[in-house]
Each structure stands twice: as C-alpha cells, then as structure tokens.
C-alpha cells in the first residue's frame, strides 16, 4: 500500500485527509493518507524513518518555508517561490520539494477575475502562501503591495494601512490563516469601508467555505471567492507530482 500524508500544525482544519480518502475509494487506489501534526519541522526525518513506505507529503502552515532546508532538491517553481507545499520521496530516499499552490492560485484567479484586469493587488500576509501569491501575480504582470504584522516584511502594517491603498487595489488576497476554523469570526484588519463593487476578494482559507473576510467584501458589493478552488487544484497537482516518481 502506498502511503501519503500532510504535515503542519495545527491540522484540525485540513480537508486533505478526507479529500484523498474519497479519491482513493472512488478510483480504487490502494493507498492511505494520514495527518501528522509536528511540534517542529525538525521532526520530519524521524517521521520518514518511521514510515519507509511514505511516498509523498503535503506541507501546510507553519512549515512551508522552513521545510526547504530539509530537502535535497527543489523544482524550479518551488525554488522561485521559496516555499514548498508538496514533497516527493524518490526511490533512493531523496526528497524533492514542489509548490502546487501555484496551480491552485492560477485556477482561482481565472475563476475570480474572469478575464478582468484588476490593476493593482493587495496581498495580506507574507508567509509561505503569500510567496506563491506573489509569484503568480508577478507572472500575470499585476503589481502588488504586501500587508504584514512585521513592518520589515511588508509595504504596510495592518495598523497603518492607508484607506486609499485599499480603494485603489481592486484585487485583495487573504494569504493568512486569519478566519480559519475554529476562529471563524475573525477577519484581517483592513478598512473594509473602502471596498467597492469593483473589488475582487480572494481568500485562501477554505474552512469555512465562507469566511468573515469574504462576507465583509460581499456586503460592499465585491465579487468574492473562497479557497475551495485553490485547494482542489493544488491537491490534484500534488497527486500528479507524486505519481511521477512511480512511473
């Protein structure tokens, strides 16, 4: 039996185990998918040693960037992004890191924008998911600004985000876990009063499907999209990446 899984902390919100269990049952695949909450990313070698049948892993918060130091190689996409959400264990035991969030984000922006040009984007967060967002926006030639809790990592902090920047940036992407289950009442602290019907709001959070961030945008007339499209696309891209090692 082939074995796959996900590492991160916490994992109570993750839909990956259910997604892959359903996929394996539906397609008659002899495999299993487990969730491993690691107290630190440094526990990965111990996990791999304990499960020699483990073929591939997804990686979620907070380890998308820190896991890179433990890998033997990166795909060009992962190297360009500087973050990994998918690991393939090669036949010789070497670990190759990939970033399938890119495919998920492309699919999400295609759905949300429907051919529109947003002009400028505002990206909330500067972690591993945000790095993939930045990569895809740059790929599309969409200029963006970053909002971070750390003034050294973003163009603005949440406490000093000018209202005119929100008004001007017609695409706003929440690349933070704020609003994720179980803290579903929370939302990134931005001036929502300056969101308009011309805005497009994308939340990478998929649990819950409708976050407070999206609700605030919808109340202002903005078009919104949750993280389900991204989740499904990146999950299938992960499966294809793992499968390449078995051909």
FIVO-403082 format. One record per residue (C-alpha): residue in three letters; x, y, z. Coordinates in steps of 0.05 Angstrom, whole numbers, plus 5000, padded with zeros to 4 digits. Layout:
N
alaXYZ
...
//
This chain:
247
unk500050005000
unk502550684981
unk502551205036
unk501851955034
unk500252495085
unk500653215108
unk505053555159
unk503654215195
unk500954495260
unk495154525273
unk491654055225
unk484554045252
unk482354495194
unk485454075139
unk480953755086
unk486653375055
unk485652705091
unk478252685072
unk479652915001
unk484752374988
unk480951825025
unk474951974979
unk479451984918
unk482651314935
unk475850994948
unk472851284884
unk478551084839
unk480350424872
unk487250644892
unk490950214944
unk493650784986
unk492551165050
unk493451885071
unk494952105143
unk495652755181
unk501752865224
unk502053475269
unk509453605281
unk511554025341
unk517254275297
unk519354175225
unk525753835252
unk521453225268
unk520753065193
unk526852595189
unk524152185247
unk517352135213
unk520551905148
unk524751385184
unk518551105219
unk514751045153
unk519250775098
unk513050665054
unk511551415054
unk511651664982
unk509552384988
unk507452935035
unk503553585033
unk506254145076
unk501954685108
unk502655235159
unk507455395190
unk512654965154
unk512255165080
unk518655565083
unk522555235139
unk521954535108
unk526154765049
unk532554675089
unk531053935099
unk530153765026
unk535153504975
unk532553894915
unk527054364892
unk523254414828
unk524255074791
unk517455314815
unk518955174888
unk525755494882
unk522756124850
unk517356174904
unk521955994963
unk516555564995
unk514354844989
unk507554525000
unk508953854968
unk514653354978
unk516152734936
unk520352184965
unk524451894909
unk526151154902
unk533051294930
unk530151654991
unk531852354967
unk526652894979
unk524353354923
unk520353974941
unk514954274897
unk509754834902
unk502854634876
unk499755254907
unk501755594842
unk496855174801
unk491455284853
unk492456034851
unk492356054775
unk485755684776
unk482856144830
unk484756784795
unk481956524729
unk475356394764
unk475057034804
unk477557534753
unk474257214691
unk478957594645
unk478558254682
unk484858664696
unk484858874769
unk490259404761
unk493659304828
unk493158784883
unk493758794958
unk496558154989
unk495058045063
unk500657645095
unk507957505080
unk508556755096
unk509456155051
unk502556205019
unk503656945006
unk510156784969
unk506256344920
unk501156904911
unk506757404896
unk509656924844
unk503056844807
unk501457594809
unk508357754781
unk507357214728
unk500957584706
unk504158274709
unk499658514766
unk503358994812
unk502058874886
unk503359124956
unk504258705018
unk501058795086
unk504558475145
unk504658485221
unk512158585213
unk513959265184
unk520458985158
unk516958475114
unk511258865082
unk509759525049
unk504659675103
unk502559415171
unk495359285188
unk495359865237
unk498060355184
unk494560135120
unk492160755083
unk484960745062
unk486660994992
unk491160384981
unk485259914995
unk480860344950
unk486060324893
unk487859584897
unk481859244865
unk484458534880
unk485358364953
unk488157674972
unk488057405042
unk494156955046
unk493856895122
unk490356375165
unk486056915198
unk478856695196
unk480555955191
unk476655455233
unk475755465292
unk476756225297
unk471556355242
unk469257025269
unk476057345256
unk478057735194
unk484258115172
unk484158825200
unk483459255138
unk478759845125
unk473059465090
unk469160115082
unk473560265022
unk472059604987
unk467359734927
unk463359324877
unk469359374831
unk473658984881
unk475158244877
unk476857884943
unk480357204945
unk481156825009
unk485956235010
unk482355965072
unk477455415052
unk474955205121
unk469855525129
unk467955605056
unk465256295071
unk469856695116
unk468457355152
unk473457685103
unk469157475044
unk462757675080
unk465458375092
unk467258425018
unk460558164995
unk456958665039
unk460559215000
unk458458904933
unk465258594916
unk465857934879
unk468957404924
unk471956714921
unk473956244977
unk479655744979
unk475955124953
unk478255224881
unk485455304902
unk485154714949
unk482354234897
unk487254454843
unk493454414887
unk491253734915
unk490653434845
unk497253754825
unk500453424886
unk497852744865
unk500652824795
unk507353044824
unk507752434870
unk505651984813
unk511552194771
unk516151814818
unk512251174806
unk512351154730
//
